[in-house]
Amino acid sequence: MLALGHKCTHPTTQSTYVTVLGGGRDNSPEGLQNGMTHTFIFQFENEEDRKHYLEKDPVHLEFVASIQDILDTAQVVDFTPGVF
Protein backbone atom coordinates (compact mmCIF):
# COMPACT_ATOMS: atom_id res chain seq x y z
CA MET A 1 0.00 0.00 0.00
CA LEU A 2 2.71 2.46 0.95
CA ALA A 3 4.59 1.78 -2.31
CA LEU A 4 1.70 3.15 -4.38
CA GLY A 5 3.03 6.66 -3.82
CA HIS A 6 6.17 5.74 -5.73
CA LYS A 7 4.53 3.54 -8.35
CA CYS A 8 1.52 5.59 -9.47
CA THR A 9 2.41 8.09 -12.18
CA HIS A 10 0.28 10.89 -13.58
CA PRO A 11 -1.00 10.17 -17.11
CA THR A 12 0.12 13.55 -18.47
CA THR A 13 3.30 14.37 -16.57
CA GLN A 14 4.46 10.78 -15.99
CA SER A 15 5.62 11.83 -12.52
CA THR A 16 4.37 10.55 -9.18
CA TYR A 17 1.26 12.34 -7.99
CA VAL A 18 0.18 10.49 -4.84
CA THR A 19 1.62 11.80 -1.59
CA VAL A 20 1.69 9.06 1.03
CA LEU A 21 1.58 10.71 4.41
CA GLY A 22 1.96 7.44 6.25
CA GLY A 23 0.25 4.37 7.50
CA GLY A 24 0.62 1.07 9.24
CA ARG A 25 -0.82 -1.38 11.73
CA ASP A 26 -3.04 -0.13 14.53
CA ASN A 27 -1.54 0.02 18.01
CA SER A 28 -4.07 2.20 19.84
CA PRO A 29 -4.81 1.16 23.44
CA GLU A 30 -8.24 2.84 23.34
CA GLY A 31 -10.09 -0.06 21.71
CA LEU A 32 -12.14 2.16 19.39
CA GLN A 33 -10.90 0.68 16.09
CA ASN A 34 -14.16 -1.14 15.27
CA GLY A 35 -12.23 -4.01 13.73
CA MET A 36 -9.88 -1.91 11.61
CA THR A 37 -6.29 -3.12 11.84
CA HIS A 38 -4.42 -0.79 9.46
CA THR A 39 -4.71 2.85 8.40
CA PHE A 40 -3.12 4.74 5.50
CA ILE A 41 -3.32 8.42 4.57
CA PHE A 42 -2.83 9.53 0.97
CA GLN A 43 -2.99 13.09 -0.28
CA PHE A 44 -3.83 14.39 -3.75
CA GLU A 45 -3.21 17.82 -5.20
CA ASN A 46 -6.75 18.09 -6.56
CA GLU A 47 -10.03 16.23 -7.12
CA GLU A 48 -9.02 15.31 -10.68
CA ASP A 49 -5.95 13.44 -9.44
CA ARG A 50 -7.97 11.62 -6.79
CA LYS A 51 -10.58 10.65 -9.39
CA HIS A 52 -7.88 9.34 -11.73
CA TYR A 53 -6.31 7.32 -8.90
CA LEU A 54 -9.62 5.75 -7.92
CA GLU A 55 -10.99 5.04 -11.38
CA LYS A 56 -8.15 4.77 -13.90
CA ASP A 57 -4.68 4.41 -12.40
CA PRO A 58 -3.58 0.92 -13.52
CA VAL A 59 -1.15 0.46 -10.61
CA HIS A 60 -3.83 1.28 -8.03
CA LEU A 61 -6.48 -0.83 -9.76
CA GLU A 62 -4.09 -3.80 -9.95
CA PHE A 63 -3.28 -3.41 -6.26
CA VAL A 64 -6.98 -3.32 -5.31
CA ALA A 65 -7.65 -6.46 -7.35
CA SER A 66 -4.70 -8.23 -5.72
CA ILE A 67 -5.99 -7.73 -2.16
CA GLN A 68 -9.72 -8.38 -2.70
CA ASP A 69 -9.48 -11.97 -1.49
CA ILE A 70 -7.50 -11.20 1.67
CA LEU A 71 -9.49 -8.25 3.03
CA ASP A 72 -12.40 -8.84 5.37
CA THR A 73 -13.53 -5.24 5.01
CA ALA A 74 -12.25 -1.83 3.99
CA GLN A 75 -13.29 1.60 5.13
CA VAL A 76 -12.43 4.72 3.17
CA VAL A 77 -12.71 8.25 4.51
CA ASP A 78 -12.01 11.27 2.31
CA PHE A 79 -11.55 14.67 3.90
CA THR A 80 -10.35 18.17 3.18
CA PRO A 81 -7.79 19.29 5.78
CA GLY A 82 -9.10 22.05 8.01
CA VAL A 83 -12.71 21.77 6.84
CA PHE A 84 -15.08 20.75 9.63
C-alpha positions as CSV (number, residue, x, y, z in Angstrom):
1,M,0.0,0.0,0.0
2,L,2.7,2.5,0.9
3,A,4.6,1.8,-2.3
4,L,1.7,3.1,-4.4
5,G,3.0,6.7,-3.8
6,H,6.2,5.7,-5.7
7,K,4.5,3.5,-8.3
8,C,1.5,5.6,-9.5
9,T,2.4,8.1,-12.2
10,H,0.3,10.9,-13.6
11,P,-1.0,10.2,-17.1
12,T,0.1,13.5,-18.5
13,T,3.3,14.4,-16.6
14,Q,4.5,10.8,-16.0
15,S,5.6,11.8,-12.5
16,T,4.4,10.5,-9.2
17,Y,1.3,12.3,-8.0
18,V,0.2,10.5,-4.8
19,T,1.6,11.8,-1.6
20,V,1.7,9.1,1.0
21,L,1.6,10.7,4.4
22,G,2.0,7.4,6.3
23,G,0.3,4.4,7.5
24,G,0.6,1.1,9.2
25,R,-0.8,-1.4,11.7
26,D,-3.0,-0.1,14.5
27,N,-1.5,0.0,18.0
28,S,-4.1,2.2,19.8
29,P,-4.8,1.2,23.4
30,E,-8.2,2.8,23.3
31,G,-10.1,-0.1,21.7
32,L,-12.1,2.2,19.4
33,Q,-10.9,0.7,16.1
34,N,-14.2,-1.1,15.3
35,G,-12.2,-4.0,13.7
36,M,-9.9,-1.9,11.6
37,T,-6.3,-3.1,11.8
38,H,-4.4,-0.8,9.5
39,T,-4.7,2.9,8.4
40,F,-3.1,4.7,5.5
41,I,-3.3,8.4,4.6
42,F,-2.8,9.5,1.0
43,Q,-3.0,13.1,-0.3
44,F,-3.8,14.4,-3.8
45,E,-3.2,17.8,-5.2
46,N,-6.7,18.1,-6.6
47,E,-10.0,16.2,-7.1
48,E,-9.0,15.3,-10.7
49,D,-5.9,13.4,-9.4
50,R,-8.0,11.6,-6.8
51,K,-10.6,10.6,-9.4
52,H,-7.9,9.3,-11.7
53,Y,-6.3,7.3,-8.9
54,L,-9.6,5.8,-7.9
55,E,-11.0,5.0,-11.4
56,K,-8.1,4.8,-13.9
57,D,-4.7,4.4,-12.4
58,P,-3.6,0.9,-13.5
59,V,-1.2,0.5,-10.6
60,H,-3.8,1.3,-8.0
61,L,-6.5,-0.8,-9.8
62,E,-4.1,-3.8,-9.9
63,F,-3.3,-3.4,-6.3
64,V,-7.0,-3.3,-5.3
65,A,-7.6,-6.5,-7.4
66,S,-4.7,-8.2,-5.7
67,I,-6.0,-7.7,-2.2
68,Q,-9.7,-8.4,-2.7
69,D,-9.5,-12.0,-1.5
70,I,-7.5,-11.2,1.7
71,L,-9.5,-8.2,3.0
72,D,-12.4,-8.8,5.4
73,T,-13.5,-5.2,5.0
74,A,-12.2,-1.8,4.0
75,Q,-13.3,1.6,5.1
76,V,-12.4,4.7,3.2
77,V,-12.7,8.3,4.5
78,D,-12.0,11.3,2.3
79,F,-11.6,14.7,3.9
80,T,-10.4,18.2,3.2
81,P,-7.8,19.3,5.8
82,G,-9.1,22.1,8.0
83,V,-12.7,21.8,6.8
84,F,-15.1,20.7,9.6
